[in-house]
């Protein structure tokens, strides 16, 4: 009798161990467990750790709660100013409601990917080329709102959307290069003309000042000779101002002790 009881206890223990092994499930720290019992959703989402289910009756589905990086394939479209471009982007999202992500949508990753591609093509058609190239932050926010609106019902939250690259046709690249070159040349000419204007004003002021004091011409001439002679040239060709000749002529006609007028 005792031997039969021991045998039953061992059998019961073995059956319990097998049942526990079949019923035990491990949910990782970055996951949540959604349990279906006979096809119906159980109300409580299982937290990380050891989760027990009824073998053969319950089915546990693990849902990843980490932020997912989903690249959006390059989409080709025509901008509002009739330029053909190819734009690719990347979406960062995470699951915030595991039960809704499992029940409300068949494959939330695929759904987010398709919605992102559709929204990206819509953004391309509503934007100008200059906005795609220089105002990406505003477009990223608009794209995020367009994707996040339907994703709320899927238990998914869009964390961020970034436009990675905008590809232009070669003809458009050449046109933009010519436009940028012409704009740089225009600015260079304006700066050069402004410098010439300022220099001419200064030269006019200097000429007027020298005309009031003829001796300044002689000093300027001597300064120029000193500057050229510093180069150790053997030949020096220097224009001789007529005003200096007139000054010397008046100096000869002026009586001694009086400065020429």
C-alpha atoms as an extended CHARMM CRD file, in Angstrom:
* protein
*
       261  EXT
         1         1  UNK       CA              0.0000000000        0.0000000000        0.0000000000  PROA      1               0.0000000000
         2         2  UNK       CA              2.7540000000        2.4080000000        0.9030000000  PROA      2               0.0000000000
         3         3  UNK       CA              4.5810000000        1.5890000000       -2.2930000000  PROA      3               0.0000000000
         4         4  UNK       CA              1.4680000000        2.3910000000       -4.3180000000  PROA      4               0.0000000000
         5         5  UNK       CA              1.0970000000        5.7310000000       -2.5590000000  PROA      5               0.0000000000
         6         6  UNK       CA              4.7220000000        6.5940000000       -3.2670000000  PROA      6               0.0000000000
         7         7  UNK       CA              4.2580000000        5.6310000000       -6.8990000000  PROA      7               0.0000000000
         8         8  UNK       CA              1.1410000000        7.8190000000       -7.1680000000  PROA      8               0.0000000000
         9         9  UNK       CA              2.9550000000       10.7320000000       -5.5330000000  PROA      9               0.0000000000
        10        10  UNK       CA              5.8950000000       10.3990000000       -7.9100000000  PROA      10              0.0000000000
        11        11  UNK       CA              3.5190000000       10.1850000000      -10.8670000000  PROA      11              0.0000000000
        12        12  UNK       CA              1.5820000000       13.2110000000       -9.6700000000  PROA      12              0.0000000000
        13        13  UNK       CA              4.8130000000       15.1370000000       -9.1620000000  PROA      13              0.0000000000
        14        14  UNK       CA              6.0020000000       14.2050000000      -12.6330000000  PROA      14              0.0000000000
        15        15  UNK       CA              2.6620000000       15.1980000000      -14.1230000000  PROA      15              0.0000000000
        16        16  UNK       CA              2.7940000000       18.4920000000      -12.2380000000  PROA      16              0.0000000000
        17        17  UNK       CA              6.3150000000       19.1640000000      -13.4730000000  PROA      17              0.0000000000
        18        18  UNK       CA              5.2880000000       18.4180000000      -17.0430000000  PROA      18              0.0000000000
        19        19  UNK       CA              2.2390000000       20.6540000000      -16.6640000000  PROA      19              0.0000000000
        20        20  UNK       CA              4.3160000000       23.4760000000      -15.1650000000  PROA      20              0.0000000000
        21        21  UNK       CA              6.8750000000       23.1670000000      -17.9550000000  PROA      21              0.0000000000
        22        22  UNK       CA              4.1010000000       23.2890000000      -20.5400000000  PROA      22              0.0000000000
        23        23  UNK       CA              2.3620000000       26.2060000000      -18.8340000000  PROA      23              0.0000000000
        24        24  UNK       CA              5.3970000000       28.3670000000      -18.0800000000  PROA      24              0.0000000000
        25        25  UNK       CA              6.3050000000       31.1700000000      -20.4300000000  PROA      25              0.0000000000
        26        26  UNK       CA              9.0690000000       33.7620000000      -20.0690000000  PROA      26              0.0000000000
        27        27  UNK       CA              8.3610000000       37.3590000000      -21.0870000000  PROA      27              0.0000000000
        28        28  UNK       CA             11.5020000000       39.4540000000      -21.5680000000  PROA      28              0.0000000000
        29        29  UNK       CA             12.0060000000       42.9080000000      -20.0960000000  PROA      29              0.0000000000
        30        30  UNK       CA             11.3500000000       44.7080000000      -23.4240000000  PROA      30              0.0000000000
        31        31  UNK       CA              8.2770000000       42.5910000000      -24.2090000000  PROA      31              0.0000000000
        32        32  UNK       CA              4.6640000000       42.2970000000      -23.0490000000  PROA      32              0.0000000000
        33        33  UNK       CA              2.5480000000       39.1690000000      -23.2300000000  PROA      33              0.0000000000
        34        34  UNK       CA             -0.9360000000       39.1180000000      -24.7440000000  PROA      34              0.0000000000
        35        35  UNK       CA             -2.9300000000       36.0020000000      -23.8260000000  PROA      35              0.0000000000
        36        36  UNK       CA             -5.7750000000       34.5160000000      -25.8720000000  PROA      36              0.0000000000
        37        37  UNK       CA             -7.9780000000       31.9260000000      -24.1960000000  PROA      37              0.0000000000
        38        38  UNK       CA             -9.9610000000       29.8890000000      -26.6840000000  PROA      38              0.0000000000
        39        39  UNK       CA             -9.5230000000       32.7140000000      -29.1760000000  PROA      39              0.0000000000
        40        40  UNK       CA            -10.6920000000       35.4560000000      -26.8250000000  PROA      40              0.0000000000
        41        41  UNK       CA             -8.4110000000       38.1550000000      -25.4690000000  PROA      41              0.0000000000
        42        42  UNK       CA             -7.6420000000       38.0050000000      -21.7890000000  PROA      42              0.0000000000
        43        43  UNK       CA             -8.0000000000       41.3930000000      -20.1300000000  PROA      43              0.0000000000
        44        44  UNK       CA             -4.6050000000       41.6390000000      -18.4420000000  PROA      44              0.0000000000
        45        45  UNK       CA             -1.3740000000       42.0940000000      -20.3850000000  PROA      45              0.0000000000
        46        46  UNK       CA              1.3610000000       39.9500000000      -18.8760000000  PROA      46              0.0000000000
        47        47  UNK       CA              4.3500000000       41.9510000000      -17.5460000000  PROA      47              0.0000000000
        48        48  UNK       CA              7.9940000000       40.8760000000      -17.9330000000  PROA      48              0.0000000000
        49        49  UNK       CA              8.9700000000       37.7670000000      -16.0500000000  PROA      49              0.0000000000
        50        50  UNK       CA              7.4340000000       34.3090000000      -15.6590000000  PROA      50              0.0000000000
        51        51  UNK       CA              3.8990000000       33.9920000000      -17.0510000000  PROA      51              0.0000000000
        52        52  UNK       CA              1.7070000000       30.9120000000      -16.5150000000  PROA      52              0.0000000000
        53        53  UNK       CA             -0.9330000000       29.9110000000      -19.0420000000  PROA      53              0.0000000000
        54        54  UNK       CA             -3.2630000000       26.9430000000      -19.4470000000  PROA      54              0.0000000000
        55        55  UNK       CA             -1.6520000000       24.5290000000      -21.9170000000  PROA      55              0.0000000000
        56        56  UNK       CA             -3.8330000000       23.7280000000      -24.9050000000  PROA      56              0.0000000000
        57        57  UNK       CA             -6.3260000000       26.4730000000      -23.9620000000  PROA      57              0.0000000000
        58        58  UNK       CA             -4.2910000000       29.6750000000      -23.7670000000  PROA      58              0.0000000000
        59        59  UNK       CA             -1.9350000000       31.1100000000      -26.3640000000  PROA      59              0.0000000000
        60        60  UNK       CA              0.6320000000       33.7310000000      -25.4180000000  PROA      60              0.0000000000
        61        61  UNK       CA              1.8290000000       36.2310000000      -27.9900000000  PROA      61              0.0000000000
        62        62  UNK       CA              4.8210000000       38.3890000000      -27.1580000000  PROA      62              0.0000000000
        63        63  UNK       CA              4.8560000000       42.0040000000      -28.3610000000  PROA      63              0.0000000000
        64        64  UNK       CA              8.1180000000       43.9490000000      -28.6310000000  PROA      64              0.0000000000
        65        65  UNK       CA              7.9210000000       47.3310000000      -26.8840000000  PROA      65              0.0000000000
        66        66  UNK       CA             11.2580000000       48.6810000000      -28.1500000000  PROA      66              0.0000000000
        67        67  UNK       CA             11.5300000000       51.6190000000      -30.5570000000  PROA      67              0.0000000000
        68        68  UNK       CA             11.5330000000       50.2450000000      -34.0950000000  PROA      68              0.0000000000
        69        69  UNK       CA             13.5870000000       51.8810000000      -36.8580000000  PROA      69              0.0000000000
        70        70  UNK       CA             11.6870000000       51.4190000000      -40.1060000000  PROA      70              0.0000000000
        71        71  UNK       CA             13.2520000000       52.7210000000      -43.3430000000  PROA      71              0.0000000000
        72        72  UNK       CA             10.8050000000       54.0090000000      -45.9460000000  PROA      72              0.0000000000
        73        73  UNK       CA             11.7140000000       52.9930000000      -49.5090000000  PROA      73              0.0000000000
        74        74  UNK       CA             12.4760000000       55.8610000000      -51.8650000000  PROA      74              0.0000000000
        75        75  UNK       CA              9.2720000000       57.3190000000      -53.2950000000  PROA      75              0.0000000000
        76        76  UNK       CA              9.2010000000       59.1200000000      -56.6250000000  PROA      76              0.0000000000
        77        77  UNK       CA              6.8130000000       62.0070000000      -57.1230000000  PROA      77              0.0000000000
        78        78  UNK       CA              6.2780000000       65.4200000000      -58.6790000000  PROA      78              0.0000000000
        79        79  UNK       CA              6.5060000000       68.4560000000      -56.4440000000  PROA      79              0.0000000000
        80        80  UNK       CA              4.0840000000       71.3610000000      -56.5060000000  PROA      80              0.0000000000
        81        81  UNK       CA              6.4410000000       73.2830000000      -58.8030000000  PROA      81              0.0000000000
        82        82  UNK       CA              6.5690000000       70.3360000000      -61.2800000000  PROA      82              0.0000000000
        83        83  UNK       CA              9.9640000000       68.8360000000      -60.4210000000  PROA      83              0.0000000000
        84        84  UNK       CA             10.4060000000       65.0470000000      -60.3600000000  PROA      84              0.0000000000
        85        85  UNK       CA             12.2190000000       63.9060000000      -57.2000000000  PROA      85              0.0000000000
        86        86  UNK       CA             12.9240000000       60.7130000000      -55.2640000000  PROA      86              0.0000000000
        87        87  UNK       CA             12.6690000000       60.9840000000      -51.4890000000  PROA      87              0.0000000000
        88        88  UNK       CA             13.4170000000       58.3780000000      -48.8420000000  PROA      88              0.0000000000
        89        89  UNK       CA             12.8640000000       58.6550000000      -45.1120000000  PROA      89              0.0000000000
        90        90  UNK       CA             12.9690000000       56.7160000000      -41.8520000000  PROA      90              0.0000000000
        91        91  UNK       CA             10.2790000000       56.2440000000      -39.1950000000  PROA      91              0.0000000000
        92        92  UNK       CA             10.8760000000       55.6250000000      -35.4850000000  PROA      92              0.0000000000
        93        93  UNK       CA              7.8770000000       54.1580000000      -33.6670000000  PROA      93              0.0000000000
        94        94  UNK       CA              6.9980000000       51.9510000000      -30.7200000000  PROA      94              0.0000000000
        95        95  UNK       CA              4.0380000000       49.9510000000      -29.4520000000  PROA      95              0.0000000000
        96        96  UNK       CA              2.2050000000       51.5740000000      -26.5380000000  PROA      96              0.0000000000
        97        97  UNK       CA             -0.8520000000       49.2800000000      -26.4270000000  PROA      97              0.0000000000
        98        98  UNK       CA              0.1410000000       45.6270000000      -27.0040000000  PROA      98              0.0000000000
        99        99  UNK       CA             -3.4520000000       44.3600000000      -27.0660000000  PROA      99              0.0000000000
       100       100  UNK       CA             -4.5170000000       46.8700000000      -29.7350000000  PROA      100             0.0000000000
       101       101  UNK       CA             -1.3760000000       46.1600000000      -31.7960000000  PROA      101             0.0000000000
       102       102  UNK       CA             -2.2910000000       42.4660000000      -31.8840000000  PROA      102             0.0000000000
       103       103  UNK       CA             -6.0840000000       42.6710000000      -32.2170000000  PROA      103             0.0000000000
       104       104  UNK       CA             -6.7860000000       45.8250000000      -34.2540000000  PROA      104             0.0000000000
       105       105  UNK       CA             -4.2850000000       45.3080000000      -37.0700000000  PROA      105             0.0000000000
       106       106  UNK       CA             -2.9470000000       42.1850000000      -38.7510000000  PROA      106             0.0000000000
       107       107  UNK       CA              0.6750000000       43.3530000000      -39.0110000000  PROA      107             0.0000000000
       108       108  UNK       CA              1.3690000000       46.7310000000      -37.4570000000  PROA      108             0.0000000000
       109       109  UNK       CA              4.8840000000       46.9440000000      -38.9500000000  PROA      109             0.0000000000
       110       110  UNK       CA              3.5670000000       46.4720000000      -42.4790000000  PROA      110             0.0000000000
       111       111  UNK       CA              0.6850000000       48.8630000000      -41.8130000000  PROA      111             0.0000000000
       112       112  UNK       CA              3.0360000000       51.6040000000      -40.5680000000  PROA      112             0.0000000000
       113       113  UNK       CA              5.3190000000       51.0490000000      -43.5650000000  PROA      113             0.0000000000
       114       114  UNK       CA              2.4880000000       51.3910000000      -46.0920000000  PROA      114             0.0000000000
       115       115  UNK       CA              1.0250000000       54.4170000000      -44.3450000000  PROA      115             0.0000000000
       116       116  UNK       CA              4.4830000000       56.0570000000      -44.2750000000  PROA      116             0.0000000000
       117       117  UNK       CA              4.9890000000       55.4970000000      -48.0100000000  PROA      117             0.0000000000
       118       118  UNK       CA              1.5580000000       56.9250000000      -48.8250000000  PROA      118             0.0000000000
       119       119  UNK       CA              2.0970000000       59.9440000000      -46.5750000000  PROA      119             0.0000000000
       120       120  UNK       CA              5.5430000000       60.5680000000      -48.0550000000  PROA      120             0.0000000000
       121       121  UNK       CA              4.1460000000       60.6520000000      -51.6010000000  PROA      121             0.0000000000
       122       122  UNK       CA              1.4260000000       63.0240000000      -50.4160000000  PROA      122             0.0000000000
       123       123  UNK       CA              4.0040000000       65.3230000000      -48.7990000000  PROA      123             0.0000000000
       124       124  UNK       CA              6.0350000000       65.3850000000      -52.0320000000  PROA      124             0.0000000000
       125       125  UNK       CA              3.0050000000       66.4800000000      -54.0470000000  PROA      125             0.0000000000
       126       126  UNK       CA              2.1190000000       69.2580000000      -51.6010000000  PROA      126             0.0000000000
       127       127  UNK       CA              5.6210000000       70.7320000000      -51.2390000000  PROA      127             0.0000000000
       128       128  UNK       CA              7.9090000000       72.8410000000      -53.3790000000  PROA      128             0.0000000000
       129       129  UNK       CA             11.4310000000       71.7610000000      -54.2210000000  PROA      129             0.0000000000
       130       130  UNK       CA             12.9220000000       74.4790000000      -52.0230000000  PROA      130             0.0000000000
       131       131  UNK       CA             10.9180000000       73.1770000000      -49.0400000000  PROA      131             0.0000000000
       132       132  UNK       CA             12.2140000000       69.6360000000      -49.5770000000  PROA      132             0.0000000000
       133       133  UNK       CA             15.7930000000       70.8900000000      -49.6870000000  PROA      133             0.0000000000
       134       134  UNK       CA             15.8360000000       73.5430000000      -46.9640000000  PROA      134             0.0000000000
       135       135  UNK       CA             12.7140000000       73.2260000000      -44.7930000000  PROA      135             0.0000000000
       136       136  UNK       CA             12.8370000000       69.5610000000      -43.8330000000  PROA      136             0.0000000000
       137       137  UNK       CA             12.0180000000       70.0530000000      -40.1570000000  PROA      137             0.0000000000
       138       138  UNK       CA              8.5510000000       71.3650000000      -40.9790000000  PROA      138             0.0000000000
       139       139  UNK       CA              7.9750000000       68.5540000000      -43.4840000000  PROA      139             0.0000000000
       140       140  UNK       CA              9.1110000000       65.9900000000      -40.9130000000  PROA      140             0.0000000000
       141       141  UNK       CA              6.5210000000       67.2730000000      -38.4550000000  PROA      141             0.0000000000
       142       142  UNK       CA              3.7590000000       67.1850000000      -41.0760000000  PROA      142             0.0000000000
       143       143  UNK       CA              4.7510000000       63.6670000000      -42.1090000000  PROA      143             0.0000000000
       144       144  UNK       CA              4.7700000000       62.5460000000      -38.4790000000  PROA      144             0.0000000000
       145       145  UNK       CA              1.2180000000       63.8580000000      -37.9410000000  PROA      145             0.0000000000
       146       146  UNK       CA             -0.0400000000       62.1420000000      -41.0930000000  PROA      146             0.0000000000
       147       147  UNK       CA              1.3490000000       58.7620000000      -39.9820000000  PROA      147             0.0000000000
       148       148  UNK       CA              0.5170000000       59.0920000000      -36.2920000000  PROA      148             0.0000000000
       149       149  UNK       CA             -3.1780000000       59.8600000000      -36.8630000000  PROA      149             0.0000000000
       150       150  UNK       CA             -4.2350000000       56.3510000000      -37.9990000000  PROA      150             0.0000000000
       151       151  UNK       CA             -1.4950000000       54.6250000000      -35.9840000000  PROA      151             0.0000000000
       152       152  UNK       CA             -3.1390000000       55.6180000000      -32.6930000000  PROA      152             0.0000000000
       153       153  UNK       CA             -5.8940000000       53.0570000000      -33.2810000000  PROA      153             0.0000000000
       154       154  UNK       CA             -3.2680000000       50.3710000000      -33.8980000000  PROA      154             0.0000000000
       155       155  UNK       CA             -1.6840000000       50.8300000000      -30.4700000000  PROA      155             0.0000000000
       156       156  UNK       CA              1.4020000000       52.3710000000      -32.0830000000  PROA      156             0.0000000000
       157       157  UNK       CA              2.9890000000       55.7320000000      -31.3380000000  PROA      157             0.0000000000
       158       158  UNK       CA              5.1540000000       57.4790000000      -33.9460000000  PROA      158             0.0000000000
       159       159  UNK       CA              8.2220000000       58.7850000000      -32.1650000000  PROA      159             0.0000000000
       160       160  UNK       CA              9.9420000000       60.6230000000      -35.0400000000  PROA      160             0.0000000000
       161       161  UNK       CA             10.0570000000       60.8230000000      -38.8330000000  PROA      161             0.0000000000
       162       162  UNK       CA             13.1340000000       62.0120000000      -40.7320000000  PROA      162             0.0000000000
       163       163  UNK       CA             13.5610000000       62.6640000000      -44.4650000000  PROA      163             0.0000000000
       164       164  UNK       CA             16.9860000000       61.2100000000      -45.2640000000  PROA      164             0.0000000000
       165       165  UNK       CA             17.7110000000       62.1490000000      -48.8620000000  PROA      165             0.0000000000
       166       166  UNK       CA             16.2050000000       63.9690000000      -51.8290000000  PROA      166             0.0000000000
       167       167  UNK       CA             17.4470000000       62.7870000000      -55.2390000000  PROA      167             0.0000000000
       168       168  UNK       CA             17.1490000000       65.1850000000      -58.1730000000  PROA      168             0.0000000000
       169       169  UNK       CA             17.5100000000       64.5620000000      -61.9220000000  PROA      169             0.0000000000
       170       170  UNK       CA             20.8990000000       65.3990000000      -63.4120000000  PROA      170             0.0000000000
       171       171  UNK       CA             19.4120000000       68.1710000000      -65.5630000000  PROA      171             0.0000000000
       172       172  UNK       CA             17.9430000000       69.8150000000      -62.4660000000  PROA      172             0.0000000000
       173       173  UNK       CA             21.2810000000       69.5440000000      -60.6600000000  PROA      173             0.0000000000
       174       174  UNK       CA             23.0330000000       71.2940000000      -63.5460000000  PROA      174             0.0000000000
       175       175  UNK       CA             20.3820000000       74.0100000000      -63.6320000000  PROA      175             0.0000000000
       176       176  UNK       CA             20.7010000000       74.6080000000      -59.8970000000  PROA      176             0.0000000000
       177       177  UNK       CA             24.4920000000       74.7160000000      -60.2170000000  PROA      177             0.0000000000
       178       178  UNK       CA             24.2650000000       77.3310000000      -62.9710000000  PROA      178             0.0000000000
       179       179  UNK       CA             21.7900000000       79.3340000000      -60.9030000000  PROA      179             0.0000000000
       180       180  UNK       CA             24.0560000000       79.2390000000      -57.8490000000  PROA      180             0.0000000000
       181       181  UNK       CA             27.0750000000       80.2210000000      -59.9660000000  PROA      181             0.0000000000
       182       182  UNK       CA             25.1780000000       83.1420000000      -61.5140000000  PROA      182             0.0000000000
       183       183  UNK       CA             24.0350000000       84.2950000000      -58.0780000000  PROA      183             0.0000000000
       184       184  UNK       CA             27.5940000000       84.1720000000      -56.7210000000  PROA      184             0.0000000000
       185       185  UNK       CA             28.8550000000       86.1100000000      -59.7440000000  PROA      185             0.0000000000
       186       186  UNK       CA             26.1180000000       88.7210000000      -59.2380000000  PROA      186             0.0000000000
       187       187  UNK       CA             27.0850000000       89.1750000000      -55.5970000000  PROA      187             0.0000000000
       188       188  UNK       CA             30.7710000000       89.4290000000      -56.5530000000  PROA      188             0.0000000000
       189       189  UNK       CA             30.0340000000       92.1420000000      -59.0950000000  PROA      189             0.0000000000
       190       190  UNK       CA             27.9230000000       94.0740000000      -56.6100000000  PROA      190             0.0000000000
       191       191  UNK       CA             30.6730000000       93.8880000000      -53.9850000000  PROA      191             0.0000000000
       192       192  UNK       CA             33.2980000000       94.9510000000      -56.5490000000  PROA      192             0.0000000000
       193       193  UNK       CA             31.1630000000       97.8740000000      -57.7350000000  PROA      193             0.0000000000
       194       194  UNK       CA             30.5330000000       98.9620000000      -54.1580000000  PROA      194             0.0000000000
       195       195  UNK       CA             34.2760000000       98.8430000000      -53.4690000000  PROA      195             0.0000000000
       196       196  UNK       CA             34.9630000000      100.9250000000      -56.5900000000  PROA      196             0.0000000000
       197       197  UNK       CA             32.3640000000      103.4650000000      -55.4830000000  PROA      197             0.0000000000
       198       198  UNK       CA             33.8720000000      103.7970000000      -52.0250000000  PROA      198             0.0000000000
       199       199  UNK       CA             37.3890000000      104.0530000000      -53.4780000000  PROA      199             0.0000000000
       200       200  UNK       CA             36.3020000000      106.7360000000      -55.9560000000  PROA      200             0.0000000000
       201       201  UNK       CA             34.7580000000      108.7710000000      -53.1490000000  PROA      201             0.0000000000
       202       202  UNK       CA             37.9550000000      108.5510000000      -51.1180000000  PROA      202             0.0000000000
       203       203  UNK       CA             40.0640000000      109.4580000000      -54.1580000000  PROA      203             0.0000000000
       204       204  UNK       CA             37.8160000000      112.4380000000      -54.8630000000  PROA      204             0.0000000000
       205       205  UNK       CA             38.2020000000      113.6250000000      -51.2640000000  PROA      205             0.0000000000
       206       206  UNK       CA             41.9750000000      113.1670000000      -51.4920000000  PROA      206             0.0000000000
       207       207  UNK       CA             42.1530000000      115.0760000000      -54.7980000000  PROA      207             0.0000000000
       208       208  UNK       CA             40.1250000000      117.9200000000      -53.3620000000  PROA      208             0.0000000000
       209       209  UNK       CA             42.3550000000      118.0610000000      -50.3120000000  PROA      209             0.0000000000
       210       210  UNK       CA             45.5040000000      118.0830000000      -52.4500000000  PROA      210             0.0000000000
       211       211  UNK       CA             44.0870000000      120.8030000000      -54.6980000000  PROA      211             0.0000000000
       212       212  UNK       CA             43.7640000000      123.0640000000      -51.6640000000  PROA      212             0.0000000000
       213       213  UNK       CA             47.3790000000      122.3520000000      -50.6460000000  PROA      213             0.0000000000
       214       214  UNK       CA             49.6070000000      121.9970000000      -53.7270000000  PROA      214             0.0000000000
       215       215  UNK       CA             52.6320000000      121.0790000000      -51.6230000000  PROA      215             0.0000000000
       216       216  UNK       CA             50.8680000000      117.8240000000      -50.7790000000  PROA      216             0.0000000000
       217       217  UNK       CA             51.3850000000      116.7180000000      -54.3860000000  PROA      217             0.0000000000
       218       218  UNK       CA             55.1410000000      117.0370000000      -53.9830000000  PROA      218             0.0000000000
       219       219  UNK       CA             55.0590000000      115.0400000000      -50.7400000000  PROA      219             0.0000000000
       220       220  UNK       CA             52.9360000000      112.3620000000      -52.3700000000  PROA      220             0.0000000000
       221       221  UNK       CA             55.3450000000      112.1720000000      -55.2990000000  PROA      221             0.0000000000
       222       222  UNK       CA             58.3230000000      111.7860000000      -52.9800000000  PROA      222             0.0000000000
       223       223  UNK       CA             56.4880000000      109.0420000000      -51.0520000000  PROA      223             0.0000000000
       224       224  UNK       CA             55.7890000000      107.1820000000      -54.2870000000  PROA      224             0.0000000000
       225       225  UNK       CA             59.4680000000      107.4310000000      -55.2880000000  PROA      225             0.0000000000
       226       226  UNK       CA             60.5260000000      106.0080000000      -51.9160000000  PROA      226             0.0000000000
       227       227  UNK       CA             58.0410000000      103.1290000000      -52.2320000000  PROA      227             0.0000000000
       228       228  UNK       CA             59.2170000000      102.2190000000      -55.7320000000  PROA      228             0.0000000000
       229       229  UNK       CA             62.9040000000      102.6010000000      -54.8820000000  PROA      229             0.0000000000
       230       230  UNK       CA             62.4950000000      100.0550000000      -52.0800000000  PROA      230             0.0000000000
       231       231  UNK       CA             62.1780000000       97.3400000000      -54.7490000000  PROA      231             0.0000000000
       232       232  UNK       CA             65.7800000000       98.0690000000      -55.8810000000  PROA      232             0.0000000000
       233       233  UNK       CA             64.8270000000       98.6960000000      -59.4950000000  PROA      233             0.0000000000
       234       234  UNK       CA             67.5100000000      100.0150000000      -61.8540000000  PROA      234             0.0000000000
       235       235  UNK       CA             65.0160000000      101.9840000000      -63.9460000000  PROA      235             0.0000000000
       236       236  UNK       CA             62.2780000000      104.1830000000      -62.5580000000  PROA      236             0.0000000000
       237       237  UNK       CA             59.5390000000      105.6380000000      -64.7580000000  PROA      237             0.0000000000
       238       238  UNK       CA             57.4260000000      108.1240000000      -62.8640000000  PROA      238             0.0000000000
       239       239  UNK       CA             54.7800000000      110.5170000000      -64.1940000000  PROA      239             0.0000000000
       240       240  UNK       CA             55.4610000000      114.1120000000      -63.2810000000  PROA      240             0.0000000000
       241       241  UNK       CA             52.2950000000      116.0140000000      -62.2960000000  PROA      241             0.0000000000
       242       242  UNK       CA             51.6730000000      119.3390000000      -64.0210000000  PROA      242             0.0000000000
       243       243  UNK       CA             50.5000000000      120.8290000000      -60.7520000000  PROA      243             0.0000000000
       244       244  UNK       CA             53.9740000000      120.3180000000      -59.3480000000  PROA      244             0.0000000000
       245       245  UNK       CA             55.4910000000      122.2760000000      -62.2520000000  PROA      245             0.0000000000
       246       246  UNK       CA             53.0440000000      125.0860000000      -61.6490000000  PROA      246             0.0000000000
       247       247  UNK       CA             53.9210000000      125.0400000000      -57.9710000000  PROA      247             0.0000000000
       248       248  UNK       CA             57.6220000000      125.3200000000      -58.7520000000  PROA      248             0.0000000000
       249       249  UNK       CA             56.9190000000      128.1070000000      -61.2620000000  PROA      249             0.0000000000
       250       250  UNK       CA             54.9860000000      130.1010000000      -58.6870000000  PROA      250             0.0000000000
       251       251  UNK       CA             57.7600000000      129.4470000000      -56.1810000000  PROA      251             0.0000000000
       252       252  UNK       CA             60.2590000000      131.1210000000      -58.5130000000  PROA      252             0.0000000000
       253       253  UNK       CA             57.9940000000      134.1350000000      -58.9650000000  PROA      253             0.0000000000
       254       254  UNK       CA             57.3620000000      134.5290000000      -55.2360000000  PROA      254             0.0000000000
       255       255  UNK       CA             59.6300000000      137.0090000000      -53.4110000000  PROA      255             0.0000000000
       256       256  UNK       CA             62.0350000000      135.5370000000      -50.8550000000  PROA      256             0.0000000000
       257       257  UNK       CA             60.5340000000      134.9320000000      -47.4090000000  PROA      257             0.0000000000
       258       258  UNK       CA             56.9600000000      134.4360000000      -48.7070000000  PROA      258             0.0000000000
       259       259  UNK       CA             55.3060000000      131.0730000000      -49.3340000000  PROA      259             0.0000000000
       260       260  UNK       CA             53.8740000000      130.4470000000      -52.8280000000  PROA      260             0.0000000000
       261       261  UNK       CA             50.0950000000      130.8620000000      -52.9700000000  PROA      261             0.0000000000
